[in-house]
Amino acid sequence: MNLDQGGDSEARFAEYVAGLGSVIGHVERTRPLRDYCMGLMLPGERKSVEPMAARTAPARTAAQHQSLLH
């Protein structure tokens, strides 16, 4: 990942998560990994999984909670 590239932080984040995803060995875990990383960076006092699930997928909090845990 090149941190010196000026530009879009969303693209840099996507590149970062893609790099992490390439080493976890399971393609189906890339989206939960992205959601977890995003949840860590979003505003909010609590960084446990349940509040992160509510912030990253408000319409499907219970399913997102399970996805982030497993």
TORZAGU-178121 format. One record per residue (C-alpha): x, y, z. Coordinates in steps of 0.05 Angstrom, whole numbers, plus 5000, padded with zeros to 4 digits. Layout:
N
<<X,Y,Z>>
...
//
This chain:
70
<<5000,5000,5000>>
<<5027,5068,4981>>
<<5010,5119,5034>>
<<5042,5175,4994>>
<<4990,5172,4939>>
<<4947,5234,4944>>
<<4874,5222,4933>>
<<4816,5183,4956>>
<<4818,5154,5026>>
<<4764,5104,5007>>
<<4809,5076,4952>>
<<4867,5072,5000>>
<<4824,5036,5051>>
<<4800,4986,4998>>
<<4872,4973,4978>>
<<4892,4963,5050>>
<<4835,4913,5064>>
<<4850,4877,4998>>
<<4921,4868,5022>>
<<4898,4840,5088>>
<<4847,4797,5053>>
<<4901,4766,5009>>
<<4935,4736,5070>>
<<4875,4710,5110>>
<<4866,4653,5060>>
<<4790,4655,5056>>
<<4758,4699,5002>>
<<4691,4696,5038>>
<<4722,4730,5099>>
<<4743,4792,5062>>
<<4677,4829,5070>>
<<4671,4816,5145>>
<<4744,4838,5152>>
<<4728,4902,5115>>
<<4666,4914,5158>>
<<4706,4901,5222>>
<<4761,4950,5202>>
<<4710,5001,5182>>
<<4674,4992,5249>>
<<4739,5005,5286>>
<<4748,5071,5250>>
<<4677,5097,5255>>
<<4658,5145,5310>>
<<4632,5114,5374>>
<<4656,5100,5443>>
<<4648,5025,5444>>
<<4690,4984,5395>>
<<4660,4917,5413>>
<<4627,4876,5358>>
<<4554,4890,5375>>
<<4558,4967,5368>>
<<4602,4959,5306>>
<<4549,4914,5275>>
<<4495,4965,5289>>
<<4537,5020,5256>>
<<4560,4981,5195>>
<<4494,4946,5179>>
<<4436,4979,5216>>
<<4382,4942,5177>>
<<4412,4873,5193>>
<<4449,4882,5259>>
<<4440,4811,5285>>
<<4465,4779,5220>>
<<4523,4829,5217>>
<<4541,4813,5289>>
<<4547,4739,5272>>
<<4586,4755,5209>>
<<4637,4797,5247>>
<<4646,4743,5300>>
<<4654,4683,5254>>
//
